[in-house]
């Protein structure tokens, strides 16, 4: 589940908890909404910790050496260099 799915879970949970007054027999919609919000928050925390780990940049193990060839008169054909 990505970050978007977690945010949708939080939004649906908030709607069920705070914006509805439906009564379903055997189902407490307030509790279902709170559970959705908690699961969404756990998902956001997990996603952000995984994303933070991926952002760590490791320096390359080998050193890059740039070589420059000096030429005379702009020619570099291998003769007279």
URTA-V758853 format. One record per residue. N is the residue number from 1. RES is the residue in one small letter. SS is DSSP state (2 for helix, 1 for strand, 0 for the rest). NEAR is the number of other ideal C-beta (glycine too) atoms within 8 Angstrom. Layout:
# URTA-V758853
N;RES;SS;NEAR
N;RES;SS;NEAR
This chain:
# URTA-V758853
1;x;0;5
2;x;0;6
3;x;2;7
4;x;2;6
5;x;2;9
6;x;2;14
7;x;2;10
8;x;2;9
9;x;2;13
10;x;2;13
11;x;2;8
12;x;2;10
13;x;2;17
14;x;2;11
15;x;2;10
16;x;2;12
17;x;2;12
18;x;2;6
19;x;2;6
20;x;0;8
21;x;0;3
22;x;0;5
23;x;0;4
24;x;1;6
25;x;0;4
26;x;0;3
27;x;1;6
28;x;0;5
29;x;2;11
30;x;2;8
31;x;2;7
32;x;2;11
33;x;2;15
34;x;2;10
35;x;2;9
36;x;2;13
37;x;2;13
38;x;2;9
39;x;2;10
40;x;2;14
41;x;2;10
42;x;2;8
43;x;2;12
44;x;2;12
45;x;2;8
46;x;2;8
47;x;2;12
48;x;2;8
49;x;2;8
50;x;2;8
51;x;2;8
52;x;2;8
53;x;2;7
54;x;2;6
55;x;0;6
56;x;0;6
57;x;0;4
58;x;0;4
59;x;0;4
60;x;0;6
61;x;0;3
62;x;0;4
63;x;0;4
64;x;0;5
65;x;0;4
66;x;0;4
67;x;0;4
68;x;0;4
69;x;0;6
70;x;0;5
71;x;0;8
72;x;1;7
73;x;0;4
74;x;0;5
75;x;1;6
76;x;0;7
77;x;0;4
78;x;0;4
79;x;0;4
80;x;0;3
81;x;0;8
